[in-house]
């Protein structure tokens, strides 16, 4: 009952997100648009993208420096025998590894357009692409301003269809996560990776206003949780911030917070990296947060405006399997009191 209550509370705090989904080639782009479906490979990155996007979120396709259409995610499914369904052909690399597309998003077309990434409206995502040097990422989360502008592009489409291919119950499953690497069997079971933890933390902070309110208070930031948006990975010249928080509608200057997430114990170099991100953002950065499994008292915190939080999962076992949603309901974050005098 405790976990059910927590899940209900989190869902009440849900806020929609908007993503640009990278497509590998033009043929796959045509298939995605024809069948109103996005697919991700049987890999850690494919699983990560799938859990990042929720039903009710919005996406556009990204290919060849152009953005295509606006869709609402209406259903998520994972298939055991994805190779027999299509519409995408399997991908075989020189290594001999073959990838299918078991992770699928069924979509509803909302607006139809084809726009260049060089438009000012896509500046937030375009900066990520430039600093990364290309499409070496499956998806990019855009901010609220981008979504608002995209919602006015092209032409509105009245797509009331909810039709999608029927999948036999035996071919549909829910992937699990394990803390024991020996139990990994992709795509049914994935080892607990830092990418998964980052996604869980972002969702937790987005849906739990109480702890986010405490973060704002501890950093001396005047504002309410609903005034900010909590976004996924943000590229900077100094590297890639795991979680990026900024004001939705800044006035003059934009208050920003950067978060680094570490699956294991925190190290001094983690603080150093976080400080580089904060320095890169300048006066608009109100502070940084380092989230890790544990912190040694021998560590030296370089600045007063850095918060330290530990994470843990309530009642989990190393040899058990958990869904992503189960781990989200069991995730706990705790503020670490400063140990230095």
C-alpha positions as YAML, in Angstrom:
chain: A
units: angstrom
residues:
- id: 1
  name: UNK
  ca: [0.00, 0.00, 0.00]
- id: 2
  name: UNK
  ca: [2.86, 2.39, 0.81]
- id: 3
  name: UNK
  ca: [4.31, 2.14, -2.70]
- id: 4
  name: UNK
  ca: [0.88, 2.51, -4.31]
- id: 5
  name: UNK
  ca: [0.29, 5.72, -2.33]
- id: 6
  name: UNK
  ca: [3.64, 7.12, -3.42]
- id: 7
  name: UNK
  ca: [2.95, 6.26, -7.08]
- id: 8
  name: UNK
  ca: [-0.45, 7.97, -6.89]
- id: 9
  name: UNK
  ca: [1.17, 11.10, -5.45]
- id: 10
  name: UNK
  ca: [3.84, 11.10, -8.16]
- id: 11
  name: UNK
  ca: [1.27, 10.79, -10.94]
- id: 12
  name: UNK
  ca: [-0.61, 13.80, -9.55]
- id: 13
  name: UNK
  ca: [2.56, 15.84, -10.03]
- id: 14
  name: UNK
  ca: [3.13, 14.66, -13.62]
- id: 15
  name: UNK
  ca: [4.18, 17.25, -16.17]
- id: 16
  name: UNK
  ca: [4.37, 16.64, -19.91]
- id: 17
  name: UNK
  ca: [7.75, 16.51, -21.69]
- id: 18
  name: UNK
  ca: [8.78, 17.04, -25.32]
- id: 19
  name: UNK
  ca: [11.55, 15.10, -27.08]
- id: 20
  name: UNK
  ca: [13.22, 15.08, -30.47]
- id: 21
  name: UNK
  ca: [13.88, 11.47, -31.52]
- id: 22
  name: UNK
  ca: [16.90, 10.84, -33.76]
- id: 23
  name: UNK
  ca: [16.27, 8.60, -36.78]
- id: 24
  name: UNK
  ca: [19.16, 6.67, -38.33]
- id: 25
  name: UNK
  ca: [18.25, 6.92, -42.04]
- id: 26
  name: UNK
  ca: [15.67, 8.33, -44.43]
- id: 27
  name: UNK
  ca: [13.93, 5.00, -45.02]
- id: 28
  name: UNK
  ca: [13.33, 4.54, -41.29]
- id: 29
  name: UNK
  ca: [12.03, 8.10, -41.08]
- id: 30
  name: UNK
  ca: [9.46, 7.35, -43.80]
- id: 31
  name: UNK
  ca: [8.37, 4.20, -41.94]
- id: 32
  name: UNK
  ca: [8.08, 6.06, -38.64]
- id: 33
  name: UNK
  ca: [5.82, 8.69, -40.20]
- id: 34
  name: UNK
  ca: [3.80, 6.18, -42.26]
- id: 35
  name: UNK
  ca: [3.00, 3.95, -39.28]
- id: 36
  name: UNK
  ca: [3.00, 6.75, -36.66]
- id: 37
  name: UNK
  ca: [5.44, 4.80, -34.55]
- id: 38
  name: UNK
  ca: [8.90, 5.25, -33.04]
- id: 39
  name: UNK
  ca: [11.14, 2.25, -32.36]
- id: 40
  name: UNK
  ca: [14.31, 1.76, -30.32]
- id: 41
  name: UNK
  ca: [16.86, -1.05, -30.46]
- id: 42
  name: UNK
  ca: [17.40, -3.92, -28.03]
- id: 43
  name: UNK
  ca: [20.23, -2.07, -26.28]
- id: 44
  name: UNK
  ca: [20.79, -0.08, -23.10]
- id: 45
  name: UNK
  ca: [20.34, 3.15, -25.04]
- id: 46
  name: UNK
  ca: [17.12, 1.85, -26.57]
- id: 47
  name: UNK
  ca: [15.76, 0.92, -23.16]
- id: 48
  name: UNK
  ca: [16.90, 4.26, -21.71]
- id: 49
  name: UNK
  ca: [15.06, 6.22, -24.42]
- id: 50
  name: UNK
  ca: [11.94, 4.09, -23.97]
- id: 51
  name: UNK
  ca: [11.69, 4.72, -20.22]
- id: 52
  name: UNK
  ca: [12.51, 8.41, -20.60]
- id: 53
  name: UNK
  ca: [9.41, 9.04, -22.72]
- id: 54
  name: UNK
  ca: [5.99, 8.60, -21.08]
- id: 55
  name: UNK
  ca: [2.54, 8.14, -22.50]
- id: 56
  name: UNK
  ca: [1.13, 11.64, -22.84]
- id: 57
  name: UNK
  ca: [4.49, 13.16, -23.79]
- id: 58
  name: UNK
  ca: [5.13, 14.69, -27.21]
- id: 59
  name: UNK
  ca: [7.83, 13.92, -29.78]
- id: 60
  name: UNK
  ca: [9.13, 15.03, -33.17]
- id: 61
  name: UNK
  ca: [11.49, 13.12, -35.46]
- id: 62
  name: UNK
  ca: [14.97, 14.47, -36.15]
- id: 63
  name: UNK
  ca: [16.88, 13.56, -39.30]
- id: 64
  name: UNK
  ca: [19.33, 15.38, -41.57]
- id: 65
  name: UNK
  ca: [19.21, 18.60, -39.51]
- id: 66
  name: UNK
  ca: [15.46, 18.77, -40.05]
- id: 67
  name: UNK
  ca: [12.55, 18.28, -37.65]
- id: 68
  name: UNK
  ca: [9.43, 16.41, -38.72]
- id: 69
  name: UNK
  ca: [5.90, 16.67, -37.32]
- id: 70
  name: UNK
  ca: [4.58, 16.78, -33.78]
- id: 71
  name: UNK
  ca: [3.12, 13.63, -32.23]
- id: 72
  name: UNK
  ca: [1.54, 12.68, -28.93]
- id: 73
  name: UNK
  ca: [2.60, 9.35, -27.40]
- id: 74
  name: UNK
  ca: [-0.58, 7.30, -26.90]
- id: 75
  name: UNK
  ca: [0.83, 3.83, -26.15]
- id: 76
  name: UNK
  ca: [4.12, 2.16, -25.22]
- id: 77
  name: UNK
  ca: [4.83, -1.53, -25.88]
- id: 78
  name: UNK
  ca: [7.82, -3.88, -25.71]
- id: 79
  name: UNK
  ca: [7.95, -6.95, -27.96]
- id: 80
  name: UNK
  ca: [9.76, -10.26, -27.47]
- id: 81
  name: UNK
  ca: [9.78, -11.15, -31.16]
- id: 82
  name: UNK
  ca: [10.20, -7.71, -32.66]
- id: 83
  name: UNK
  ca: [12.05, -9.10, -35.70]
- id: 84
  name: UNK
  ca: [8.85, -10.64, -37.07]
- id: 85
  name: UNK
  ca: [6.73, -7.49, -36.91]
- id: 86
  name: UNK
  ca: [8.60, -4.74, -38.75]
- id: 87
  name: UNK
  ca: [8.21, -2.11, -40.06]
- id: 88
  name: UNK
  ca: [11.95, -1.51, -39.61]
- id: 89
  name: UNK
  ca: [14.54, -3.99, -40.86]
- id: 90
  name: UNK
  ca: [17.06, -5.37, -38.35]
- id: 91
  name: UNK
  ca: [20.46, -3.66, -38.24]
- id: 92
  name: UNK
  ca: [23.60, -5.82, -38.39]
- id: 93
  name: UNK
  ca: [26.98, -4.23, -37.63]
- id: 94
  name: UNK
  ca: [30.46, -5.36, -38.70]
- id: 95
  name: UNK
  ca: [30.89, -6.87, -35.23]
- id: 96
  name: UNK
  ca: [28.15, -9.34, -36.13]
- id: 97
  name: UNK
  ca: [25.68, -7.95, -33.59]
- id: 98
  name: UNK
  ca: [22.13, -7.63, -34.90]
- id: 99
  name: UNK
  ca: [19.67, -5.17, -33.40]
- id: 100
  name: UNK
  ca: [15.90, -5.22, -33.61]
- id: 101
  name: UNK
  ca: [13.34, -2.66, -32.42]
- id: 102
  name: UNK
  ca: [11.44, -4.13, -29.46]
- id: 103
  name: UNK
  ca: [10.80, -0.78, -27.73]
- id: 104
  name: UNK
  ca: [7.95, 1.05, -29.45]
- id: 105
  name: UNK
  ca: [5.96, 4.24, -29.08]
- id: 106
  name: UNK
  ca: [2.60, 4.43, -30.84]
- id: 107
  name: UNK
  ca: [1.80, 7.99, -31.82]
- id: 108
  name: UNK
  ca: [-1.02, 10.35, -32.67]
- id: 109
  name: UNK
  ca: [-0.20, 13.00, -35.29]
- id: 110
  name: UNK
  ca: [-0.92, 16.48, -33.90]
- id: 111
  name: UNK
  ca: [0.80, 18.85, -36.32]
- id: 112
  name: UNK
  ca: [2.38, 18.26, -39.73]
- id: 113
  name: UNK
  ca: [5.54, 20.14, -40.72]
- id: 114
  name: UNK
  ca: [9.11, 19.83, -41.93]
- id: 115
  name: UNK
  ca: [11.41, 22.49, -40.49]
- id: 116
  name: UNK
  ca: [15.15, 23.18, -40.46]
- id: 117
  name: UNK
  ca: [17.06, 22.86, -37.19]
- id: 118
  name: UNK
  ca: [18.69, 26.24, -37.89]
- id: 119
  name: UNK
  ca: [15.46, 28.00, -36.94]
- id: 120
  name: UNK
  ca: [15.71, 30.02, -33.75]
- id: 121
  name: UNK
  ca: [12.83, 28.01, -32.28]
- id: 122
  name: UNK
  ca: [15.09, 24.94, -32.08]
- id: 123
  name: UNK
  ca: [18.07, 26.76, -30.54]
- id: 124
  name: UNK
  ca: [17.93, 24.80, -27.27]
- id: 125
  name: UNK
  ca: [18.26, 21.42, -28.99]
- id: 126
  name: UNK
  ca: [20.57, 22.71, -31.75]
- id: 127
  name: UNK
  ca: [23.12, 23.77, -29.14]
- id: 128
  name: UNK
  ca: [23.15, 20.21, -27.79]
- id: 129
  name: UNK
  ca: [23.73, 18.85, -31.29]
- id: 130
  name: UNK
  ca: [26.59, 21.25, -32.05]
- id: 131
  name: UNK
  ca: [28.42, 20.58, -28.80]
- id: 132
  name: UNK
  ca: [28.03, 16.83, -29.32]
- id: 133
  name: UNK
  ca: [29.29, 17.03, -32.89]
- id: 134
  name: UNK
  ca: [26.30, 15.23, -34.34]
- id: 135
  name: UNK
  ca: [23.57, 12.66, -33.63]
- id: 136
  name: UNK
  ca: [25.42, 10.41, -31.21]
- id: 137
  name: UNK
  ca: [22.35, 10.23, -29.00]
- id: 138
  name: UNK
  ca: [18.95, 8.62, -29.39]
- id: 139
  name: UNK
  ca: [16.87, 11.52, -28.10]
- id: 140
  name: UNK
  ca: [17.02, 15.13, -26.96]
- id: 141
  name: UNK
  ca: [14.64, 16.62, -24.44]
- id: 142
  name: UNK
  ca: [13.55, 20.14, -25.41]
- id: 143
  name: UNK
  ca: [12.37, 22.85, -23.06]
- id: 144
  name: UNK
  ca: [8.87, 24.26, -22.65]
- id: 145
  name: UNK
  ca: [9.55, 27.29, -24.84]
- id: 146
  name: UNK
  ca: [10.56, 25.01, -27.73]
- id: 147
  name: UNK
  ca: [7.41, 22.93, -27.31]
- id: 148
  name: UNK
  ca: [5.22, 26.03, -27.29]
- id: 149
  name: UNK
  ca: [6.78, 27.28, -30.53]
- id: 150
  name: UNK
  ca: [6.62, 23.87, -32.22]
- id: 151
  name: UNK
  ca: [2.93, 23.67, -31.29]
- id: 152
  name: UNK
  ca: [2.31, 26.56, -33.68]
- id: 153
  name: UNK
  ca: [4.31, 25.25, -36.65]
- id: 154
  name: UNK
  ca: [2.85, 23.76, -39.81]
- id: 155
  name: UNK
  ca: [-0.78, 22.71, -39.91]
- id: 156
  name: UNK
  ca: [-2.98, 21.16, -37.27]
- id: 157
  name: UNK
  ca: [-4.12, 17.60, -37.98]
- id: 158
  name: UNK
  ca: [-7.34, 16.09, -36.63]
- id: 159
  name: UNK
  ca: [-6.05, 12.59, -36.04]
- id: 160
  name: UNK
  ca: [-8.52, 10.78, -33.79]
- id: 161
  name: UNK
  ca: [-7.29, 7.30, -34.68]
- id: 162
  name: UNK
  ca: [-6.12, 4.96, -31.97]
- id: 163
  name: UNK
  ca: [-5.46, 2.05, -34.32]
- id: 164
  name: UNK
  ca: [-2.21, 0.16, -34.00]
- id: 165
  name: UNK
  ca: [-1.04, -3.31, -34.79]
- id: 166
  name: UNK
  ca: [-2.37, -6.07, -32.58]
- id: 167
  name: UNK
  ca: [0.33, -7.90, -30.66]
- id: 168
  name: UNK
  ca: [-0.37, -11.34, -29.15]
- id: 169
  name: UNK
  ca: [-0.14, -11.20, -25.33]
- id: 170
  name: UNK
  ca: [2.74, -13.70, -25.36]
- id: 171
  name: UNK
  ca: [4.82, -11.29, -27.45]
- id: 172
  name: UNK
  ca: [4.35, -8.29, -25.15]
- id: 173
  name: UNK
  ca: [6.36, -7.96, -21.96]
- id: 174
  name: UNK
  ca: [7.62, -5.47, -19.38]
- id: 175
  name: UNK
  ca: [11.43, -5.23, -19.18]
- id: 176
  name: UNK
  ca: [13.04, -5.52, -15.77]
- id: 177
  name: UNK
  ca: [16.11, -4.07, -14.06]
- id: 178
  name: UNK
  ca: [18.57, -5.97, -11.90]
- id: 179
  name: UNK
  ca: [21.36, -4.98, -9.51]
- id: 180
  name: UNK
  ca: [23.19, -8.22, -10.35]
- id: 181
  name: UNK
  ca: [25.03, -7.99, -13.68]
- id: 182
  name: UNK
  ca: [24.98, -11.78, -14.05]
- id: 183
  name: UNK
  ca: [21.17, -11.70, -14.37]
- id: 184
  name: UNK
  ca: [21.16, -9.39, -17.40]
- id: 185
  name: UNK
  ca: [19.39, -10.85, -20.45]
- id: 186
  name: UNK
  ca: [18.75, -8.06, -22.96]
- id: 187
  name: UNK
  ca: [16.06, -6.95, -23.75]
- id: 188
  name: UNK
  ca: [14.14, -8.73, -20.99]
- id: 189
  name: UNK
  ca: [16.48, -7.77, -18.12]
- id: 190
  name: UNK
  ca: [18.91, -4.84, -17.95]
- id: 191
  name: UNK
  ca: [21.67, -4.21, -15.42]
- id: 192
  name: UNK
  ca: [21.23, -1.11, -13.31]
- id: 193
  name: UNK
  ca: [23.24, 1.54, -15.17]
- id: 194
  name: UNK
  ca: [23.98, 5.18, -14.44]
- id: 195
  name: UNK
  ca: [21.80, 6.22, -17.41]
- id: 196
  name: UNK
  ca: [18.83, 4.51, -15.77]
- id: 197
  name: UNK
  ca: [19.55, 6.18, -12.44]
- id: 198
  name: UNK
  ca: [19.75, 9.59, -14.11]
- id: 199
  name: UNK
  ca: [16.36, 9.04, -15.70]
- id: 200
  name: UNK
  ca: [14.83, 7.89, -12.41]
- id: 201
  name: UNK
  ca: [16.19, 10.93, -10.56]
- id: 202
  name: UNK
  ca: [14.87, 13.32, -13.21]
- id: 203
  name: UNK
  ca: [11.41, 11.76, -13.09]
- id: 204
  name: UNK
  ca: [11.45, 11.72, -9.27]
- id: 205
  name: UNK
  ca: [12.34, 15.41, -9.01]
- id: 206
  name: UNK
  ca: [9.80, 16.31, -11.70]
- id: 207
  name: UNK
  ca: [7.01, 14.54, -9.86]
- id: 208
  name: UNK
  ca: [7.93, 15.24, -6.22]
- id: 209
  name: UNK
  ca: [7.49, 18.91, -5.46]
- id: 210
  name: UNK
  ca: [8.29, 18.57, -1.75]
- id: 211
  name: UNK
  ca: [11.94, 17.64, -2.19]
- id: 212
  name: UNK
  ca: [12.37, 20.10, -5.06]
- id: 213
  name: UNK
  ca: [10.95, 22.85, -2.86]
- id: 214
  name: UNK
  ca: [13.59, 21.99, -0.24]
- id: 215
  name: UNK
  ca: [16.29, 22.25, -2.90]
- id: 216
  name: UNK
  ca: [15.14, 25.76, -3.80]
- id: 217
  name: UNK
  ca: [15.02, 26.74, -0.12]
- id: 218
  name: UNK
  ca: [18.48, 25.39, 0.65]
- id: 219
  name: UNK
  ca: [19.90, 27.29, -2.33]
- id: 220
  name: UNK
  ca: [18.12, 30.48, -1.32]
- id: 221
  name: UNK
  ca: [16.20, 30.62, -4.59]
- id: 222
  name: UNK
  ca: [13.00, 32.66, -4.59]
- id: 223
  name: UNK
  ca: [10.50, 30.69, -6.61]
- id: 224
  name: UNK
  ca: [8.05, 27.81, -6.67]
- id: 225
  name: UNK
  ca: [8.75, 24.34, -8.12]
- id: 226
  name: UNK
  ca: [6.22, 24.93, -10.88]
- id: 227
  name: UNK
  ca: [8.29, 27.92, -12.06]
- id: 228
  name: UNK
  ca: [11.10, 25.57, -13.12]
- id: 229
  name: UNK
  ca: [11.53, 22.69, -15.55]
- id: 230
  name: UNK
  ca: [13.73, 19.68, -14.92]
- id: 231
  name: UNK
  ca: [15.34, 18.54, -18.16]
- id: 232
  name: UNK
  ca: [17.52, 15.64, -19.23]
- id: 233
  name: UNK
  ca: [21.14, 15.73, -20.29]
- id: 234
  name: UNK
  ca: [22.42, 19.16, -21.38]
- id: 235
  name: UNK
  ca: [25.60, 19.57, -23.43]
- id: 236
  name: UNK
  ca: [28.08, 22.27, -22.39]
- id: 237
  name: UNK
  ca: [31.60, 23.01, -23.65]
- id: 238
  name: UNK
  ca: [32.93, 21.41, -20.43]
- id: 239
  name: UNK
  ca: [30.92, 18.20, -20.89]
- id: 240
  name: UNK
  ca: [27.38, 16.89, -20.46]
- id: 241
  name: UNK
  ca: [25.31, 17.82, -17.41]
- id: 242
  name: UNK
  ca: [23.18, 14.84, -16.34]
- id: 243
  name: UNK
  ca: [20.14, 16.91, -15.29]
- id: 244
  name: UNK
  ca: [19.57, 20.57, -16.10]
- id: 245
  name: UNK
  ca: [17.09, 22.75, -14.19]
- id: 246
  name: UNK
  ca: [16.06, 26.19, -15.41]
- id: 247
  name: UNK
  ca: [13.26, 28.69, -15.10]
- id: 248
  name: UNK
  ca: [10.41, 28.13, -17.53]
- id: 249
  name: UNK
  ca: [9.83, 31.84, -18.13]
- id: 250
  name: UNK
  ca: [12.86, 33.87, -17.02]
- id: 251
  name: UNK
  ca: [12.68, 37.61, -16.58]
- id: 252
  name: UNK
  ca: [15.98, 39.25, -17.44]
- id: 253
  name: UNK
  ca: [18.17, 36.41, -16.20]
- id: 254
  name: UNK
  ca: [17.42, 32.69, -16.03]
- id: 255
  name: UNK
  ca: [18.04, 30.88, -12.76]
- id: 256
  name: UNK
  ca: [19.74, 27.53, -13.42]
- id: 257
  name: UNK
  ca: [20.82, 24.48, -11.40]
- id: 258
  name: UNK
  ca: [23.04, 21.65, -12.62]
- id: 259
  name: UNK
  ca: [22.92, 18.09, -11.29]
- id: 260
  name: UNK
  ca: [25.47, 15.29, -11.57]
- id: 261
  name: UNK
  ca: [24.29, 11.75, -10.79]
- id: 262
  name: UNK
  ca: [26.72, 8.98, -9.82]
- id: 263
  name: UNK
  ca: [25.70, 5.36, -9.42]
- id: 264
  name: UNK
  ca: [28.54, 4.65, -6.97]
- id: 265
  name: UNK
  ca: [30.32, 6.65, -4.27]
- id: 266
  name: UNK
  ca: [31.15, 10.30, -4.94]
- id: 267
  name: UNK
  ca: [34.75, 11.29, -5.75]
- id: 268
  name: UNK
  ca: [36.63, 14.58, -5.61]
- id: 269
  name: UNK
  ca: [36.72, 14.71, -9.41]
- id: 270
  name: UNK
  ca: [32.91, 14.61, -9.45]
- id: 271
  name: UNK
  ca: [32.86, 17.86, -7.48]
- id: 272
  name: UNK
  ca: [35.49, 19.32, -9.79]
- id: 273
  name: UNK
  ca: [33.43, 18.45, -12.86]
- id: 274
  name: UNK
  ca: [30.29, 19.91, -11.31]
- id: 275
  name: UNK
  ca: [32.15, 23.13, -10.49]
- id: 276
  name: UNK
  ca: [33.28, 23.40, -14.14]
- id: 277
  name: UNK
  ca: [29.65, 23.22, -15.26]
- id: 278
  name: UNK
  ca: [28.66, 25.87, -12.75]
- id: 279
  name: UNK
  ca: [31.50, 28.17, -13.81]
- id: 280
  name: UNK
  ca: [30.56, 27.67, -17.48]
- id: 281
  name: UNK
  ca: [27.01, 28.90, -16.81]
- id: 282
  name: UNK
  ca: [28.27, 31.91, -14.84]
- id: 283
  name: UNK
  ca: [26.09, 34.12, -12.65]
- id: 284
  name: UNK
  ca: [22.87, 32.50, -13.85]
- id: 285
  name: UNK
  ca: [23.85, 29.23, -12.14]
- id: 286
  name: UNK
  ca: [22.39, 29.34, -8.65]
- id: 287
  name: UNK
  ca: [24.08, 26.15, -7.54]
- id: 288
  name: UNK
  ca: [24.96, 22.55, -8.22]
- id: 289
  name: UNK
  ca: [23.84, 19.19, -6.85]
- id: 290
  name: UNK
  ca: [25.79, 15.97, -6.64]
- id: 291
  name: UNK
  ca: [23.72, 12.83, -6.12]
- id: 292
  name: UNK
  ca: [25.59, 9.61, -5.30]
- id: 293
  name: UNK
  ca: [25.21, 6.36, -3.42]
- id: 294
  name: UNK
  ca: [27.50, 7.57, -0.63]
- id: 295
  name: UNK
  ca: [29.96, 10.32, 0.34]
- id: 296
  name: UNK
  ca: [33.22, 9.89, 2.22]
- id: 297
  name: UNK
  ca: [34.06, 12.46, 4.92]
- id: 298
  name: UNK
  ca: [37.48, 12.77, 3.29]
- id: 299
  name: UNK
  ca: [35.90, 14.53, 0.32]
- id: 300
  name: UNK
  ca: [36.29, 18.28, -0.01]
- id: 301
  name: UNK
  ca: [33.27, 20.27, -1.21]
- id: 302
  name: UNK
  ca: [34.66, 23.16, -3.29]
- id: 303
  name: UNK
  ca: [31.75, 25.61, -2.87]
- id: 304
  name: UNK
  ca: [28.99, 26.38, -0.39]
- id: 305
  name: UNK
  ca: [26.32, 26.43, -3.10]
- id: 306
  name: UNK
  ca: [26.76, 22.72, -3.85]
- id: 307
  name: UNK
  ca: [24.23, 20.35, -2.29]
- id: 308
  name: UNK
  ca: [24.98, 16.68, -1.69]
- id: 309
  name: UNK
  ca: [22.23, 14.05, -1.75]
- id: 310
  name: UNK
  ca: [22.40, 10.30, -1.33]
- id: 311
  name: UNK
  ca: [20.05, 7.94, -3.12]
- id: 312
  name: UNK
  ca: [18.71, 4.52, -2.19]
- id: 313
  name: UNK
  ca: [15.89, 2.20, -3.12]
- id: 314
  name: UNK
  ca: [13.50, 1.00, -0.44]
- id: 315
  name: UNK
  ca: [13.36, -2.77, 0.10]
- id: 316
  name: UNK
  ca: [15.27, -4.01, -2.92]
- id: 317
  name: UNK
  ca: [17.38, -7.14, -3.26]
- id: 318
  name: UNK
  ca: [20.45, -7.72, -5.37]
- id: 319
  name: UNK
  ca: [19.06, -10.85, -7.00]
- id: 320
  name: UNK
  ca: [15.53, -9.60, -7.59]
- id: 321
  name: UNK
  ca: [14.08, -8.03, -10.73]
- id: 322
  name: UNK
  ca: [12.20, -4.71, -10.83]
- id: 323
  name: UNK
  ca: [10.34, -2.68, -13.41]
- id: 324
  name: UNK
  ca: [11.36, 0.91, -14.01]
- id: 325
  name: UNK
  ca: [8.15, 2.15, -12.36]
- id: 326
  name: UNK
  ca: [8.75, -0.03, -9.32]
- id: 327
  name: UNK
  ca: [12.19, 1.48, -8.83]
- id: 328
  name: UNK
  ca: [10.72, 4.97, -9.25]
- id: 329
  name: UNK
  ca: [8.28, 4.36, -6.39]
- id: 330
  name: UNK
  ca: [11.10, 2.96, -4.21]
- id: 331
  name: UNK
  ca: [13.62, 5.72, -4.91]
- id: 332
  name: UNK
  ca: [14.56, 7.91, -1.95]
- id: 333
  name: UNK
  ca: [16.78, 11.00, -1.89]
- id: 334
  name: UNK
  ca: [18.26, 12.35, 1.31]
- id: 335
  name: UNK
  ca: [20.11, 15.60, 1.92]
- id: 336
  name: UNK
  ca: [23.58, 15.15, 3.33]
- id: 337
  name: UNK
  ca: [24.52, 17.56, 6.09]
- id: 338
  name: UNK
  ca: [27.89, 19.16, 5.49]
- id: 339
  name: UNK
  ca: [30.60, 17.41, 7.47]
- id: 340
  name: UNK
  ca: [33.23, 20.06, 7.37]
- id: 341
  name: UNK
  ca: [33.44, 22.58, 10.24]
...
